[in-house]
């Protein structure tokens, strides 16, 4: 009897070992199959991956917002409005159909996460991860002796155009042609991924900390949030991530108009807006240059000398970075000067000191091409400035809103209710559904024929 039990136990152990090894082998094979399948889909149809990504996070955000209760439990938000807000946050479109103060603190945290993972810096960091996965299957990127300079449009598309020719060819990452006749090591791509991650953390956490400290040190700003029942931490993190992601949302209905006399706060937010948008490339290069001076890493030197060889569209040469910075600064100065010359004595800047007017004009001008936050009532601005801003927001995909004021109705209506979310909130359900598609399309504009491309700087 004991002998039979011993034999049975040994057979059971043998079977368990065999089953465990087979299961482990099957798991590894499945992981590799999924990995290579996803890489194949990403390389051959990156548009599908991006659509799936933004659709997934938008619906996940919608589900989370529906599960969590709004601030006023008696005020039930419509499903389409919740979905609209989720899509707007994930695509950083800065369009809303409900008041931001209708959302509870928990819902504001959900919107914060959506703005973070939908922002350009975060999604470009995911692109670097896919590059690492591709390079990980090979020792390094092979080289071909062709044109000495390659203009890489985007890591999400495998189209490259030699600067010396007008034609385009489609190649895989393994056929990526380099400027230096050498190759990109996988560890360089990995290092770049950590640099971008560090940049994302520094801008978001640093911005949140600066706003938090200001709100604690300035009683007037603190009282505004206390009166509205919004926590300082929620406001600080939400506003910082929204500014870096260039979404344009703030937790208060009035956007930044309610803080128009808090000039220091506006000046703290300005660099965050620029660092997450057009000045991302120059700032990233400056960060890599600083790391190279501090650590002396060869990866930093390679990235600085051969930015186009990496295949990351936000890496630029020194000359390109300087040109881009000069262009951004010039446009901001031009807008600010025009704004001040036309609006100095207008109702929009009424009650402000000279210093506050200059800061407000600067803040509004930066947001016209970037985030879409407002420090003045846009409906009070002159027609000339509105035309200027219309041109700027059309080029920069900014979702400014003039709000909805009952005072401006020609015929008074007792049922009218003021709103801060603008004209989109008055659209029909079909109209809002169309806007949802438009927001997704706008976020994926880089896949248009010759769309989403910067000016040629060289």
Secondary structure, DSSP 8 states (H G I E B T S, - for coil): -HHHHHHHHHHHHHHHHHHHHHHHHHHHHHHHHHHHHHHHHHHH-HHHHHHHHHHHHHHHHHHHHHHS--SSTTS---HHHHHHHHHHHHTT----SS-GGGS-HHHHHHHHHHHHHHSHHHHHHHHHHHHHHHHTTSSB-------S-EEE--TTS-EEEETT-S--EE--GGG---SSSS--BHHHHHHHHHHHHHHHHHHHHHHHHHHHHHHHH-HHHHHHHHHHT--HHHHHHHHHHHHHTT----SSTTTTGGGTT-HHHHHHHHHHHHHTTTTHHHHHHHHHHHHHHHH--HHHHHHHH-HHHHT-TT---HHHHHHHHHHHHHHHHHHHHHHHHHHTTSGGGTT--HHHHHHHHHHHHHHHHSS---SS-GGGS-HHHHHHHHHHHHHHT------B-GGG-SS--TT---BSS-GGGGS-HHHHHHHHHHHHHHHTGGGSTT-S------
